[in-house]
Amino acid sequence: MNIQNIFNLYNCNRYSNKFQLNFKRLKKPVYVIDENEDYKKFNSEAEAAQYMNVYASYFSTLLSGQRRTLKNYAFAKASEVEKYDKNSTPVVDKKQIKEFANLIKKKNSKAQSSLNESATKETTPNHATGQNSTPQGIYAIKSNGQYQKFASVEEIEKILGFKKESVNLVLYKDLKAIFDYTFTRASEVETENKEGKFLADEVKIDNFAQSTFSKNIYIIDKKGNYKKFDSQADAAKFLDCSREMVRRALHNKVRAKGYLVVKASDVETKLVNSGKVVDRTKITKILRDNILKELNKNYYIIYKNGKYEKFTSQAQMAAALNCSQTRVFALINKGGISKQKEFAILKASEIERIKENYETEIDKKAIENIIKILQKN
């Protein structure tokens, strides 16, 4: 067997394994639930997607994200709405079905209240100008920042050719964009001038387009230094890591190779004339929020005799106190102080403070106050 045949066999196996992984994912059973708590079980995501007339990849996105509703239906994995009876047989959990049905009711309630509010505002004139007090219409915004205003989704369907059902999915945030277009209501991107007229706000439109289409990202180190990249692939190449690691860092707000990864729109501010500049206050907030998030994962045990220890998990604390993790968890939920006031458990965010250089230091006064509480009769 020559080298070329070996290479072809390797690629064949690699793509075969990838296909099998995707196939296994699509074969997992799912439930489609309506607002009346009626439901239908499908043997796979592919079957459910075909029933709902959507792409299987989009259906997978619905199941993995926080948005679980589409077309007045809610979607759930079988593991989320099934429980096991005494015979270890999976049965439907009615309470969980009800929770998913409530998601649809909440969505419809918000949509109705929004329509009622819009209807009220449409009939409420601006007494100073005789015009309506809220902007009307829908904006179609392209990825390059160009935009066009329409009176309704029907007009968009007639002129641009997009089905109104698809446009509504974008307006209700079920989709981010359709090809090169995204859509938003005029109230999101217009500003009232001194004469009481509503005009397109170029800054708002640009920010909306950037947040939807921009692929530019920044990496930020622990000291606040940053670097901009045109894509996740470029950032991955610079960090010498996989693109998947960069993607996870961006969406889960965790570090990749010691760097935070954020969208350009999260740290940039548009100048009055033209162009954009990095906003230092935004970077500071991102870094501080990330440090606090990490501190909240760590704990301190402060003893009555004045000693203290830092732990990175509840399991470590349980081992140090020679007790179960359940007891540690219960103590934390009850304020962190033991019955005999022998020790106290606190999150690191309550004991450490963030310095200007983004490093942390122990707050001695906070520890002294806890020790006084423990030693007080």
Secondary structure as GFF3:
##gff-version 3
##sequence-region A 1 377
A	DSSP	alpha_helix	3	26	.	.	.	ID=ss1
A	DSSP	beta_strand	30	34	.	.	.	ID=ss2
A	DSSP	beta_strand	39	42	.	.	.	ID=ss3
A	DSSP	alpha_helix	45	52	.	.	.	ID=ss4
A	DSSP	alpha_helix	56	64	.	.	.	ID=ss5
A	DSSP	beta_strand	69	70	.	.	.	ID=ss6
A	DSSP	beta_strand	73	77	.	.	.	ID=ss7
A	DSSP	alpha_helix	78	81	.	.	.	ID=ss8
A	DSSP	beta_strand	82	84	.	.	.	ID=ss9
A	DSSP	beta_strand	90	92	.	.	.	ID=ss10
A	DSSP	alpha_helix	94	122	.	.	.	ID=ss11
A	DSSP	beta_strand	125	126	.	.	.	ID=ss12
A	DSSP	beta_strand	131	132	.	.	.	ID=ss13
A	DSSP	beta_strand	138	142	.	.	.	ID=ss14
A	DSSP	beta_strand	147	150	.	.	.	ID=ss15
A	DSSP	alpha_helix	153	159	.	.	.	ID=ss16
A	DSSP	alpha_helix	164	171	.	.	.	ID=ss17
A	DSSP	beta_strand	181	185	.	.	.	ID=ss18
A	DSSP	alpha_helix	186	189	.	.	.	ID=ss19
A	DSSP	beta_strand	190	192	.	.	.	ID=ss20
A	DSSP	beta_strand	198	200	.	.	.	ID=ss21
A	DSSP	alpha_helix	202	213	.	.	.	ID=ss22
A	DSSP	beta_strand	217	220	.	.	.	ID=ss23
A	DSSP	beta_strand	226	229	.	.	.	ID=ss24
A	DSSP	alpha_helix	232	239	.	.	.	ID=ss25
A	DSSP	alpha_helix	243	252	.	.	.	ID=ss26
A	DSSP	beta_strand	255	256	.	.	.	ID=ss27
A	DSSP	beta_strand	259	263	.	.	.	ID=ss28
A	DSSP	alpha_helix	264	267	.	.	.	ID=ss29
A	DSSP	beta_strand	268	270	.	.	.	ID=ss30
A	DSSP	beta_strand	276	278	.	.	.	ID=ss31
A	DSSP	alpha_helix	280	295	.	.	.	ID=ss32
A	DSSP	beta_strand	299	303	.	.	.	ID=ss33
A	DSSP	beta_strand	308	311	.	.	.	ID=ss34
A	DSSP	alpha_helix	314	321	.	.	.	ID=ss35
A	DSSP	alpha_helix	325	333	.	.	.	ID=ss36
A	DSSP	beta_strand	343	347	.	.	.	ID=ss37
A	DSSP	alpha_helix	348	351	.	.	.	ID=ss38
A	DSSP	beta_strand	352	354	.	.	.	ID=ss39
A	DSSP	beta_strand	360	362	.	.	.	ID=ss40
A	DSSP	alpha_helix	364	375	.	.	.	ID=ss41
###
